[in-house]
Amino acid sequence: MKRIIITGGAGFIGSNFILKQIAETDNHILNLDILTYAGNLDNLVSVADNPRYQFVEGDITDANLVQTVIDDFQPDGIIHFAAESHVDRSIDGPIPFIMTNVVGTAILLDRMHNYWKGLEAQKKENFRFLHVSTDEVFGSLGPDELFRIDTPYDPSSPYSASKAGSDHLVRAWGRTFGFPILLTNCTNNYGPLQFPEKLIPLMVINAISGKALPIYGDGLNIRDWLHVEDHCEAIYNVFENGSLGETYLVGGEEEVTNLRVVETICSILDEIKPNASGASYREQITYVTDRPGHDVRYAMDISKIRSELGWNPSHTFEAGLKETIQWYLENRDWWTKLQEKKIYDQERLGTS
Ligand SMILES: NC(=O)c1ccc[n+]([C@@H]2O[C@H](COP(=O)([O-])OP(=O)(O)OC[C@H]3O[C@@H](n4cnc5c(N)ncnc54)[C@H](O)[C@@H]3O)[C@@H](O)[C@H]2O)c1
């Protein structure tokens, strides 16, 4: 049994991770989340009363609050998910990305390191700070390459630059202070509970609402897609078994163009929820101005996590996508509630 602080646990990946932890382990989880537009406690209703789960609403940039949480909870480790995570929003307003992703990570490192120094030997040796990051820190790939552990950082957007900054800080705390850090850099996730500003839920909801399906540019940008459940398994495997100071690249080995993602969503919907008019959902596809600084291709070399930790993605994109679409169809209340809160109305972001 471990006591783990999860930051950003009310978001997409963090909430999937907490649900899995409570169901499959006997760990105690403290979720520290400020509940931005992307944080949603509805994701966690099924564990809200579980004695092994507790929630603290608060900001990771608030050093006093972080200190109080650590003092009260006495963690054995932390898995740091909290971030501003949407590239388009980082184009419209970059500063919150710097505050949470860079400053917030530095504050967590500083307060956690201070706590770790005072731990008794056994607890100190077992302590882990796992930082959850993205493949976007590496920038854009040509057609035949893969991102590797030694690929130089070359971020394009304020989001990826802020995540790159946080990765550097985490490594610096490892090298300078001997603080027990681990990093994961992962490709695009999809699955249940993803805020509908992101490509897959956005397109599913727009399609069944009879709205346009906007493709940025020519739609030929390639992303590698990983089911969120596979990502959560990779993160916990690295947390438990990873070598301290190391970085593990995580991906699904499922490279798909954005256009193909949207066409596949349309084909699946045509099959499982055909339009009353008989028209294919593909007819709703439109092309819009590209995202500024849009990276062309991401793809990961996942040989290290595979060979060292025995992790492999278990969902194929096609099957995982179908299951995910079913989830959004069956959980209409979850996303209509978000629409009613008027936090986001499926509008285009990131054109400034
Ligand atoms: N979604 C992906 O495809 C993907 C891929 C690779 C890596 N990642 C990384 O995984 C992590 C989680 O991503 P996600 O998609 O779940 O993000 P998300 O936007 O769905 O959730 C982020 C959560 O962090 C919380 N948060 C934001 N600022 C905070 C602050 N200052 N203090 C406390 N909490 C704060 C939000 O309220 C929200 O609950 C991020 O670090 C992201 O960079 C995401």
The ligand as a MOL file (V3000), in Angstrom:
LIG
                    3D

  0  0  0     0  0            999 V3000
M  V30 BEGIN CTAB
M  V30 COUNTS 44 48 0 0 0
M  V30 BEGIN ATOM
M  V30 1 N -3.9470 14.2610 -23.3950 0
M  V30 2 C -2.8900 13.8110 -24.0600 0
M  V30 3 O -3.0100 13.3390 -25.1960 0
M  V30 4 C -1.5280 13.8360 -23.4160 0
M  V30 5 C -0.4780 13.1730 -24.0420 0
M  V30 6 C 0.7910 13.1750 -23.4280 0
M  V30 7 C 0.9710 13.8210 -22.2120 0
M  V30 8 N -0.0680 14.4750 -21.6350 0 CHG=1
M  V30 9 C 0.1610 15.1290 -20.3400 0
M  V30 10 O -0.6170 14.4350 -19.3860 0
M  V30 11 C -1.0630 15.3320 -18.3650 0
M  V30 12 C -2.5670 15.2520 -18.2270 0
M  V30 13 O -3.1600 15.5800 -19.4890 0
M  V30 14 P -4.7510 15.6070 -19.6510 0
M  V30 15 O -5.0480 15.4200 -21.0800 0
M  V30 16 O -5.3750 14.7260 -18.6400 0 CHG=-1
M  V30 17 O -5.0380 17.1300 -19.2520 0
M  V30 18 P -6.4100 17.8290 -18.8550 0
M  V30 19 O -6.3390 19.2020 -19.3990 0
M  V30 20 O -7.5710 16.9730 -19.1950 0
M  V30 21 O -6.3440 17.8900 -17.2420 0
M  V30 22 C -5.4630 18.7310 -16.5720 0
M  V30 23 C -5.9120 18.8170 -15.1140 0
M  V30 24 O -4.9600 19.6430 -14.4150 0
M  V30 25 C -5.6880 20.5280 -13.5650 0
M  V30 26 N -4.8930 21.7460 -13.3560 0
M  V30 27 C -4.5510 22.6820 -14.2990 0
M  V30 28 N -3.8540 23.6650 -13.7220 0
M  V30 29 C -3.7130 23.3460 -12.4140 0
M  V30 30 C -3.0650 23.9760 -11.3120 0
M  V30 31 N -2.4430 25.1460 -11.4510 0
M  V30 32 N -3.1100 23.3650 -10.1080 0
M  V30 33 C -3.7690 22.1840 -9.9410 0
M  V30 34 N -4.4040 21.5460 -10.9580 0
M  V30 35 C -4.3650 22.1200 -12.1720 0
M  V30 36 C -6.9810 20.8110 -14.3180 0
M  V30 37 O -8.0060 21.2850 -13.4650 0
M  V30 38 C -7.2800 19.4450 -14.9250 0
M  V30 39 O -8.0620 18.6570 -14.0480 0
M  V30 40 C -0.5600 16.7190 -18.7790 0
M  V30 41 O 0.5990 16.9970 -18.0580 0
M  V30 42 C -0.2680 16.5820 -20.2610 0
M  V30 43 O 0.7580 17.4620 -20.6570 0
M  V30 44 C -1.3140 14.5050 -22.2010 0
M  V30 END ATOM
M  V30 BEGIN BOND
M  V30 1 1 1 2
M  V30 2 2 2 3
M  V30 3 1 2 4
M  V30 4 1 4 5
M  V30 5 2 4 44
M  V30 6 2 5 6
M  V30 7 1 6 7
M  V30 8 2 7 8
M  V30 9 1 8 9
M  V30 10 1 8 44
M  V30 11 1 9 10
M  V30 12 1 9 42
M  V30 13 1 10 11
M  V30 14 1 11 12
M  V30 15 1 11 40
M  V30 16 1 12 13
M  V30 17 1 13 14
M  V30 18 2 14 15
M  V30 19 1 14 16
M  V30 20 1 14 17
M  V30 21 1 17 18
M  V30 22 2 18 19
M  V30 23 1 18 20
M  V30 24 1 18 21
M  V30 25 1 21 22
M  V30 26 1 22 23
M  V30 27 1 23 24
M  V30 28 1 23 38
M  V30 29 1 24 25
M  V30 30 1 25 26
M  V30 31 1 25 36
M  V30 32 1 26 27
M  V30 33 1 26 35
M  V30 34 2 27 28
M  V30 35 1 28 29
M  V30 36 1 29 30
M  V30 37 2 29 35
M  V30 38 1 30 31
M  V30 39 2 30 32
M  V30 40 1 32 33
M  V30 41 2 33 34
M  V30 42 1 34 35
M  V30 43 1 36 37
M  V30 44 1 36 38
M  V30 45 1 38 39
M  V30 46 1 40 41
M  V30 47 1 40 42
M  V30 48 1 42 43
M  V30 END BOND
M  V30 END CTAB
M  END
